[in-house]
Amino acid sequence: MFLPNAKLRDVFNEPACEKNQGKDARTRKVGCSKPLTPGAAAGGCAFDGAKIALQPITDVAHVIHAPLACEGNSWDNRGAISSGSALWRTSFTTDLTELDIVMGQGERKLFKTIREISQAYAPAAIFVYSTCVTALIGDDIEAVCKHAAAKFGLPVVPINAPGFVGSKNLGNKLAGEALLDHVIGTAEPDDAGPCDINIIGEFNLSGEFWQVKPLLHRLGIRVRACIPGDARYLDIACAHRARAAMIVCSTALISLARKMEERWDIPFFEGSFYGIAATSQALRNIADLLVRKGADPALIDRTEALIAQEEALAWKKLAAYRPRLEGKRVLLNTGGVKSWSLVDALMEIGIEIVGTSVKKSTVEDKERIRQTLKEENQIFESVAPRELYAMLSQGHADMMLSGGRTQFVALKAKTPWLDINQERHNPYAGYDGMVELIRQIDLAIHNPIWSQVREPAPWDSCPAVEDELTSTTSASTTSRAPEKFAHTTAKAVGQG
Ligand code: SF4
């Protein structure tokens, strides 16, 4: 079933997104990136985006209505963590074959899949994702979901974001729309309070939201729903009763935050938990919004007291790292989304930022980075691996922070590297997260391996070894080692 044009127009028309508002009506309709070719997106399509935005909801069975390839090998390919159910990690797909498609069996197979999952796993809900093939053959997943929900007595939610409608980011937004249309507001909490908040666009990567949640608990602030990291279906169904919201990744779910404000009067702000100053500011903003919505004004003083205590503790822990890292030059190649908060966080400890990517950053994000870095040439949209390699091998940076895709560029250039994207293994949020980030940077930069790999190879620099290898290889021999060296030596001699 195709998405109605009105829905797509609505998603593209985001008043809270400055970039979107800067476009004329025609270009706004096209969206933020080129639509993809069905079947040729290899991930990065709208379906992928919708699944990324929703899969961390832990007690939900996520069913991909598609031929097997759309689901692919997605086991734990992002680092979100659950404190309870592990159901979300299991891949469910209707695995449509050509025969199913030719014989028009798609909807029937989907219904049977939902029945099997509801009986075998008793999930809190089932989310059904449409994809290119099932949308093109016209399977009406909304009707199937409605029928199955009534039949099996559990929420079955259609996620209408087939790959060809657009980019991953559009899929993120359509996932938010699905939550608005089918989940949020469908249950009433019996314990709603004046200090309930939602955290939107937080994925709990490596469990990093657990470094922030205890701080909120100490202030008497309850996280009604964290969407989607470590979320339960019921939490999200009750999210409309929160008094305020913080949006962490605005690129993904800003429309959701804005529409929740319009529908349920939940004010929101955009913040970050990366860095000491950013964490403190986020706590202040949360307290501020809650007090404006009727919470006890003493919350402000309690927040300031907690901030003073936690900042002092964090700076004490960081003191040992400052002399080791002050003035070190770091290149940030993050894909852009979190660049601005990381720039602030690293500069707090005296690290110099020699460049940062802003490819996926919003206009606001870019402006923040500009204000912090001042120099325009330190900001780049994206960099080709060849240029990245040149920068690193010429020693323009002491270290690169990036995602896994560019790690080998750094390693080839014999430059320390740290994973800060979604596959990372360490939590970097909150005060403790900042200490951990700096500890990891210190470990990477001062790892003795770098001085060793930068040394010239012994056969390149020592004439005695070179002579020995040359004479060994000129003699006829059958042993393996000299053969190996013969190749190397021949190359070295040839180059010389
Ligand atoms: S939904 Fe379409 S573009 Fe996305 S993975 Fe499946 S076939 Fe490819």
Residues whose N, C-alpha, C, O or C-beta is under 5 A from the ligand:
A	BS01	SF4	T37 P38 G39 A40 A41 A42 G43 C45 F47 C70 T131 C132 P162 G163 F164
